[in-house]
Structure formats: C-alpha cells, structure tokens
Amino acid sequence: MDASAYSRDDWRAKAAALKFHTGHFIDGEFVASKSGATFASINPANGEVLAEVARGGAEEVARAVASGRRAFKSGVWSRLEPRARLDVLNRFAGLIEAHADEFALLDSLDMGKPVMDMINIDIPGSTRTIRYFAETVDKLEGAVTATAFDALHYILRQPLGVVGLIVPWNYPLMMAAWKLAPALAVGNSVVLKPAEQSPLSAGLLARLFVEAGGPPGVLNVVQGVGEEAGKALALHNDVDKIGFTGSVEVGKLMMIYAGQSNMKRVTTECGGKTPQIILADWDDLDMAVTYAVNGIFGNQGEVCNAGSRILVEAAIHDEFVERFKLKAAESFTPGDPLDPRTTMGPMVTMGQQQRVLKYIDIGRKEGATLGLGGGVPAGLNQGAYVEPTMFLGVDNAMTIAREEIFGPVAAIMKVDNADQAVEIANDSIFGLAASIWTRDISRAHRFARDIEAGVVWINCFDHGDATQPWGGYKQSGNGRDKCLEALTQYTQTKSVWLHLGG
C-alpha cells in the first residue's frame, strides 16, 4: 500500500507495532552500555516515553572507534574496489526506501516531524544523497604534475581513516545521510553520534548498511548525550575528523576538543538567521508569500536555514503582511504528526517549546508587534506545540532578529530599498543562506555578489539538489555538505615523488 494513502489510524497502528533499536551499534551488532545506563526518548506530541535508549560515554566511543579502526586497517572497505562500494551504497539506499514507513515513524515519533514530511521530503532526500555519492566513488581523481625529466610526481587522494559524525535532531535521517554518504563513499570508517533528542532511527540505518553488504565495523553508532558521548568522540585521539551540525556554541567546542586532542580535522554547520528579501519590482506577490511562509514555518521552523528575517520593501509591505497571514493560516495546521493532514508538528522537546515561547515573550517586551500566533495552539497543551508566529515592526537590533530561535517565529522588517536590505541582512554573526525576489537581473547579481552567505536563492527559496554546496559564512560554519567538495573534506592528499635516476 502506498504510504500516501495511509490514514491516521493506519499510521497509529503501525506505530503501535513498531520495534525500536535502542542499543549502540558496534562492530555489526546492537550492544548495551557497559554501565547499563539509559536515557528516555520522549514523544513530543504527547510527552510519553517511547523507549529507554543506551546511554554511551567514553567507553562506548572507544569501542566504536576501535572497531572502525580495525575495519579501516583491514582494507575490507577502505581498499574495496570502488564499484563494489558503489553497489553497497546503492543497495543501502534501496533498503532505506524499503523501510520507508519505519523510518517515517521513527523520526516522526521521536522529534515531532509530520509523518508525511518524512515520506515526501526526508526519505527521498536521504536516498538521493546516498545514490549521488555512490556514483562519485570512481570519479575522484589524483593528479600527475609536470616535473623534471628524471622524476615522476603523482598525487593520491586517500580516505582519512575513522570519522566521527555528530548530527542534529531536526532532520535525523537526512542529516545523517548527508554526512555518511561522502564519508563512506571514499572509504572511511564512521562513528555516528545522533542527537539525544532523536536517537531512534540511527540504529536501523546502521543495521541496513550491514544488510546491504557493508562490512561490520565500518559504520558504528554510539547513542548518548552530547556532553558525554559527543565530547568523548571529539576528544578521541584515534578519530581523524569530526563532521558536526548543530549550534554555534557546540561547534566551537568541537574545534577546542580537536586542539586538545590530536588536531583532528573539523567541519561545522552551525545554523543561521536567513534573510528573505522581497522587493517591490517582483510582480507575483503570492508566489513570494508562499515561499516566505514555507521558508519559516516548514519543519516547525526547526531548520538551520529557516527564513526567519523577512525584509520587505516599503511599497509592498502592508499587502505582503496581509497575504502572509492568510497563507500561513491555510498552509500550516499544528496537530498530531501521525495524521496525514497535519502540516506542523510539535517542537522537538518541551524544553525547546519553552525556549521558543521565551523568545516570543522577548519580542513583545522589546517592542515588536505580534501579528500572528504567539502561543500554544488550542487543544494541544499536552505536547510541545507552538503556533505559527509573526512579528511586525522588527528592528534588526532586537533579539528575535539576531538570535537563532529554531522555531516557527517570523520577524518582518520594512526596508526602503535593496541596498538597505543587504546591509541589514549582512548585519549578523550568521551567513548560511539568503534569498531575494526581484525582476532586475543586475540587482540580483549584485545581491549574490554582496550577500555574506554560503547559499543564495534568487526568485525561489530552499531549492537545490545534491550538487549544491551546503554550508555558510562567518559563524554558520566552515565546511560544505552535499556536493563534490564534501568528498574532498573526507579525504587527504599524498604526494609521491619517484626519482627515475640518470
């Protein structure tokens, strides 16, 4: 049966029959923490405990890293013929698709994402990424340089070894796929540490990799809280790289831990405060409104590139605001994530809900005008829900315009022209993404040149595919996911100089 035809009762029945993978996955099997410690995975839609998950620390990280190092040194994956790795990764993607209902339920129950978002966005996005990088495995080339007649100099590109990947809770499956795919494609072993708020899909992911033919030990999973398992992974002297997506605060800690240990490589993607700029010369206001609404309220606003700062030229500001309110009301309905009609689930935890509500209160106190939402939806008090919320009269110095809220809170600012919009947009510690709506091609190109962001959209928002480098400027991070550049970040070059003699 096609998942798009499932009813809420169908999804609930499947959820009731679901089995959780709650252990660490090390050397090809599920194991408990040696101490027996666990932590609760909680359904944010109703506050109920889903499962007790193994809580790992330094000991479990050490076991997983040792397993990865043994596999790497054996060459069972790192020296496997590239096309054989391609076959495994393609089978891996196929198995994720075959288990789509299970993945959809795991991430929906665990972090509140509407189940149909999993079916329509996260799972296809994950498998496309894996297949994209599978196809790159025999396309990454070295080089031969022009040297003296009595020498041959060539450059090899080789895997790093054991890579630690620390992924966030907002896209548990897809963010894991973004980082796993290039790391595995070039032959590394991996220790994956999922967020403690959304741990349940990682074990299934690792098991399916082995089922696809991936050798045990190549992909390991350690569950646990960031301050214990994540820190231990970043400090481990036999980890060659950390790939991290999360907060600025923790991203900085990753760099500190690398310096305190073995100077391992670190790439980070640390969020943003994305501006959406709508200029008066854009003649399809409904299209711009639709993208703006989706850009901030999609995935409950729990998106690193959420278009939370909406800068609208004065001539169209009032009309834009009215249409924005109407579109938000008709497009985003908070409710049960297992109901296919639901378009907005809860925040990932009660703590995140309170954090978002606190920012809304700060916005009021600092003088912004609440134009939409601002509280908990009626009848949903048991879950971690927040209404789609919009503020007007926002100044870029306000807290809600400067800090990443990671929730469904839009800050609309009136601007006089494109130059002022760019100046305001760049006045931020973040620089992940930005968009502009204009019919003036010269203005669009100047915007792309002048905006301080790693991803730029012109007359659209959140478009892209696996060829698109994903990463930011400034404190949004220093690495790139997706794209061929990601491959090079999981490899290192080796210079080989052969003296040919006289």
SVG drawing of the C-alpha trace seen along z (x, -y; Angstrom):
<svg xmlns="http://www.w3.org/2000/svg" viewBox="-9 -54 82 62">
<polyline fill="none" stroke="black" stroke-width="0.4" points="0.0,0.0 1.3,-3.4 2.1,-5.4 0.3,-8.5 -2.9,-6.5 -2.5,-5.7 -4.9,-7.3 -4.1,-8.5 -5.4,-5.2 -3.1,-3.3 -0.1,-5.2 -1.1,-4.8 -1.5,-1.0 1.9,-0.8 3.4,-2.9 1.9,-0.6 3.6,2.4 7.0,0.6 10.1,2.1 12.8,-0.3 16.6,0.2 17.8,-1.2 21.4,0.1 24.6,-1.2 25.6,0.5 29.2,1.5 31.1,4.0 27.9,5.1 25.7,5.7 23.5,4.0 25.0,3.7 24.1,2.1 26.3,-0.4 28.6,1.5 27.3,-0.5 23.7,0.3 22.9,-3.4 20.0,-4.6 18.1,-7.8 14.5,-8.3 13.4,-9.1 10.2,-11.1 7.4,-11.7 7.0,-15.5 3.4,-15.2 2.2,-13.9 5.1,-13.7 5.1,-9.9 8.3,-7.9 8.9,-5.9 11.9,-3.9 14.9,-3.8 18.0,-4.2 21.5,-3.1 23.5,-6.0 27.1,-5.8 30.2,-7.6 33.9,-7.4 34.0,-3.6 31.4,-3.0 33.1,-5.6 36.4,-3.9 34.9,-0.5 33.3,-2.0 36.4,-3.8 38.5,-0.7 36.0,1.2 36.2,-1.4 40.0,-1.4 40.2,2.3 37.9,2.3 39.8,-0.6 43.2,1.1 42.0,4.4 41.0,2.7 37.7,4.5 36.1,1.2 38.8,-1.3 40.6,0.7 37.5,2.2 37.2,1.8 35.3,-1.5 32.5,0.0 31.9,2.6 31.4,-0.3 29.0,-1.8 27.0,1.3 26.8,1.5 25.7,-2.2 23.0,-1.7 21.7,1.3 21.8,-0.7 19.6,-3.4 17.2,-0.8 16.9,0.7 16.1,-2.7 13.3,-3.0 12.1,0.5 11.9,-0.6 10.4,-4.0 7.4,-3.5 9.6,-2.5 11.9,-5.5 9.0,-7.8 7.5,-6.6 10.8,-6.6 11.6,-10.3 8.0,-11.4 7.5,-9.9 11.0,-10.9 11.1,-14.5 7.6,-15.5 8.0,-15.8 4.8,-15.3 4.9,-11.8 4.1,-12.8 7.1,-15.2 9.2,-12.1 7.6,-10.3 7.8,-13.3 11.0,-15.1 13.4,-13.4 13.4,-9.9 13.7,-10.8 16.3,-13.4 18.3,-10.9 18.3,-8.2 19.1,-10.7 22.1,-11.9 23.4,-8.4 23.0,-7.5 24.7,-10.7 27.8,-10.0 27.7,-6.3 28.1,-7.4 31.2,-9.5 33.3,-6.7 35.3,-6.1 35.3,-9.7 37.6,-11.2 40.9,-11.5 44.5,-12.2 47.0,-14.1 50.4,-13.8 52.3,-17.0 54.9,-18.4 58.3,-17.9 61.9,-17.3 62.7,-14.7 64.2,-12.3 61.2,-12.3 57.6,-11.2 55.4,-13.1 51.8,-12.0 49.2,-12.9 46.9,-10.4 43.7,-11.2 43.0,-8.8 40.4,-8.4 41.2,-9.9 40.5,-6.8 37.9,-7.0 35.5,-9.8 33.1,-11.0 29.8,-12.4 27.6,-14.3 24.2,-15.1 21.3,-17.2 17.7,-16.4 15.8,-18.4 16.4,-16.0 17.7,-12.9 17.8,-10.6 18.6,-13.2 21.5,-14.9 23.0,-11.5 22.8,-10.7 24.4,-14.0 27.4,-13.2 27.6,-9.4 27.3,-9.2 30.6,-11.1 32.5,-9.7 31.7,-6.1 31.9,-6.7 35.7,-7.5 36.4,-4.6 36.4,-5.9 35.0,-4.1 32.4,-6.1 31.2,-6.5 27.8,-8.2 26.5,-10.0 22.8,-11.0 21.3,-13.8 19.9,-12.5 16.6,-14.1 16.2,-11.9 18.2,-8.7 15.9,-6.0 16.5,-5.9 20.3,-5.7 20.4,-2.1 18.2,-1.0 20.3,-3.0 23.5,-1.2 21.8,2.2 20.7,1.7 24.2,0.7 25.4,4.1 22.4,5.8 23.4,4.1 26.8,5.6 28.7,3.1 31.4,4.8 30.8,4.8 32.8,2.1 32.6,-0.4 29.5,-2.1 29.1,-2.3 26.5,-4.2 27.0,-5.4 23.9,-6.8 24.1,-9.3 24.1,-12.9 26.4,-15.4 28.3,-16.3 29.3,-12.7 29.3,-10.7 29.8,-13.7 32.6,-15.2 34.3,-11.8 34.2,-11.3 35.6,-14.8 38.4,-14.3 39.4,-10.8 42.9,-10.6 42.2,-8.0 39.4,-9.9 40.7,-11.7 37.9,-14.1 34.7,-15.4 31.8,-16.4 29.3,-18.4 26.0,-20.0 24.4,-21.9 24.7,-25.0 27.4,-27.7 28.3,-27.1 28.9,-23.4 30.6,-23.8 33.2,-26.0 33.7,-23.3 34.4,-20.8 37.3,-22.9 38.6,-23.2 38.4,-19.5 40.3,-18.9 43.1,-21.2 43.1,-19.5 43.5,-16.0 45.1,-15.1 44.4,-18.2 41.8,-16.3 40.0,-18.0 36.7,-19.6 34.0,-20.8 30.9,-22.5 27.5,-23.7 26.1,-25.9 22.9,-27.4 21.8,-30.8 19.4,-33.7 18.4,-33.6 17.1,-36.8 14.3,-36.6 14.3,-39.9 11.2,-40.8 11.5,-43.8 8.7,-45.9 9.6,-45.1 8.6,-41.5 5.2,-41.2 4.0,-37.8 3.5,-38.6 1.5,-35.4 4.5,-33.3 6.9,-35.3 4.5,-35.0 4.1,-31.2 7.9,-30.7 8.3,-33.1 5.7,-31.2 7.1,-27.8 10.6,-29.1 10.0,-29.9 7.2,-27.5 8.3,-24.4 9.6,-21.7 8.1,-23.7 10.8,-26.4 13.4,-23.9 15.7,-24.4 19.2,-25.8 18.4,-27.9 14.9,-28.9 14.0,-32.2 13.3,-33.9 14.2,-37.5 11.7,-38.7 12.8,-42.1 10.0,-43.6 10.3,-46.8 8.0,-49.5 5.8,-49.9 4.5,-46.3 5.0,-45.8 1.4,-46.1 -0.1,-43.9 2.6,-41.3 1.8,-41.1 -1.9,-40.6 -1.3,-37.8 1.4,-36.3 -1.2,-35.9 -3.8,-34.3 -1.2,-31.9 0.2,-30.8 -3.3,-30.1 -4.2,-27.9 -0.9,-26.2 0.2,-25.2 -2.0,-23.4 -0.5,-22.1 -1.6,-18.7 -0.8,-15.0 2.3,-14.2 0.8,-10.8 -2.3,-12.5 -1.5,-12.9 -3.4,-16.2 -1.1,-17.7 1.4,-20.2 3.1,-21.3 4.1,-19.1 5.4,-20.0 8.8,-21.3 11.3,-18.5 11.0,-18.7 9.1,-20.6 12.4,-22.5 12.6,-23.7 8.9,-24.7 9.7,-26.9 12.7,-28.3 10.7,-29.4 7.9,-30.8 10.5,-32.8 11.8,-34.4 8.2,-35.3 7.9,-37.0 11.2,-38.8 9.9,-40.0 6.9,-41.6 8.9,-43.2 11.4,-44.7 8.7,-46.5 7.8,-44.2 4.2,-43.9 2.7,-40.4 0.8,-40.0 0.1,-36.2 0.1,-33.4 2.4,-33.7 1.2,-30.9 0.3,-27.3 -2.4,-26.0 -5.8,-25.3 -6.3,-21.7 -2.6,-20.8 -1.4,-21.6 -0.1,-18.1 2.5,-18.4 5.4,-20.7 3.5,-22.8 3.9,-26.5 1.6,-28.4 3.0,-29.8 4.0,-33.2 4.9,-36.5 6.2,-39.8 5.9,-43.2 7.9,-46.4 11.0,-44.4 14.4,-46.2 17.5,-44.2 18.9,-45.1 16.1,-43.1 16.9,-39.7 14.4,-38.0 16.2,-39.4 19.7,-38.4 19.5,-35.1 18.6,-31.8 15.2,-30.8 14.8,-27.5 11.1,-27.6 8.1,-29.0 8.8,-32.7 9.0,-35.2 10.4,-38.7 9.2,-41.0 11.1,-44.2 10.2,-47.1 13.1,-48.3 13.4,-51.3 15.4,-49.6 17.7,-46.7 20.9,-48.3 19.4,-48.8 18.1,-45.2 21.6,-43.8 23.1,-46.0 20.6,-44.7 20.9,-41.1 24.7,-41.2 24.5,-42.6 24.5,-39.2 27.0,-36.7 25.4,-34.1 25.8,-33.6 24.3,-30.3 21.7,-31.3 19.8,-34.2 17.2,-34.9 16.0,-37.8 12.9,-38.3 13.4,-40.8 12.9,-41.1 16.0,-43.2 18.8,-40.8 21.6,-43.3 20.2,-43.8 20.0,-40.0 23.6,-39.5 24.8,-42.3 22.9,-40.7 24.6,-37.4 28.0,-39.1 27.5,-41.2 25.5,-39.0 27.5,-37.2 26.1,-33.8 27.1,-30.4 23.8,-29.6 21.9,-32.2 18.5,-31.8 17.1,-34.2 13.4,-34.2 13.0,-31.0 13.8,-29.6 15.2,-26.3 15.7,-24.9 18.6,-22.7 19.9,-19.2 23.0,-17.1 25.3,-19.1 24.7,-22.2 27.4,-23.0 25.7,-23.4 27.4,-25.5 27.9,-29.0 30.0,-32.1 31.0,-33.5 29.7,-31.6 27.4,-29.5 30.4,-27.2 33.4,-26.2 32.5,-23.1 30.3,-22.0 27.8,-19.2 26.4,-17.6 28.3,-18.4 31.7,-17.1 33.5,-19.4 32.2,-17.3 34.2,-14.3 37.5,-16.1 36.7,-17.0 36.7,-13.3 40.0,-12.6 43.6,-13.7 46.2,-14.1 49.5,-12.2 52.4,-13.4 54.5,-10.7 57.8,-11.6 59.6,-8.9 63.2,-9.5 63.8,-7.8 67.6,-8.0 70.1,-9.0"/>
</svg>
